[in-house]
Amino acid sequence: MSEEKGHMDKAKGKTNQVKGQVKEKLGEATDHQNLKAEGKKDQAKGKLQDKKGDVKNKLNQ
């Protein structure tokens, strides 16, 4: 069960990274600095979630 949680964290992380990339690109295209910053924040959050999933999976091996 814990391994599933690790995979879920990784999936959420990847989703947030993609969402952040879209927001960042949209912010750049529309010259909307807040949206661009929000995209970078989402990407960072996604990277942390991905690493959290890696740690959970490693601990459950």
C-alpha positions as CSV (number, residue, x, y, z in Angstrom):
1,M,0.0,0.0,0.0
2,S,2.8,2.5,0.8
3,E,4.4,1.8,-2.6
4,E,1.1,2.9,-4.2
5,K,1.3,6.1,-2.2
6,G,4.9,6.6,-3.6
7,H,3.6,6.2,-7.1
8,M,0.7,8.5,-6.4
9,D,3.1,11.2,-5.2
10,K,5.1,10.8,-8.4
11,A,2.0,11.1,-10.5
12,K,0.9,14.2,-8.7
13,G,4.4,15.6,-9.1
14,K,4.5,15.0,-12.8
15,T,1.0,16.6,-13.1
16,N,2.1,19.7,-11.2
17,Q,5.2,20.0,-13.3
18,V,3.3,19.9,-16.5
19,K,0.6,22.3,-15.2
20,G,3.4,24.6,-14.1
21,Q,5.1,24.5,-17.5
22,V,1.8,25.4,-19.2
23,K,1.2,28.3,-16.8
24,E,4.8,29.6,-17.2
25,K,4.6,29.5,-21.0
26,L,1.1,31.2,-21.0
27,G,2.4,33.8,-18.6
28,E,5.4,34.5,-21.0
29,A,3.1,34.6,-24.0
30,T,0.7,37.1,-22.4
31,D,3.3,39.0,-20.4
32,H,1.5,38.1,-17.2
33,Q,4.3,37.9,-14.6
34,N,2.1,36.5,-11.8
35,L,1.0,33.6,-13.9
36,K,4.6,32.9,-14.9
37,A,5.6,32.9,-11.3
38,E,2.8,30.7,-10.3
39,G,3.9,28.2,-13.0
40,K,7.4,28.1,-11.6
41,K,6.0,27.5,-8.1
42,D,3.9,24.6,-9.4
43,Q,6.9,23.1,-11.1
44,A,8.9,23.3,-7.9
45,K,6.1,21.7,-6.0
46,G,5.9,19.0,-8.6
47,K,9.6,18.2,-8.4
48,L,9.3,17.9,-4.6
49,Q,6.3,15.6,-4.9
50,D,8.2,13.5,-7.4
51,K,11.2,13.2,-5.0
52,K,8.9,12.4,-2.1
53,G,7.5,9.5,-4.2
54,D,11.0,8.3,-4.9
55,V,11.8,8.2,-1.2
56,K,8.6,6.4,-0.3
57,N,9.3,3.8,-3.0
58,K,12.9,3.4,-1.9
59,L,11.9,2.9,1.7
60,N,9.4,0.2,0.8
61,Q,11.8,-2.0,-1.2
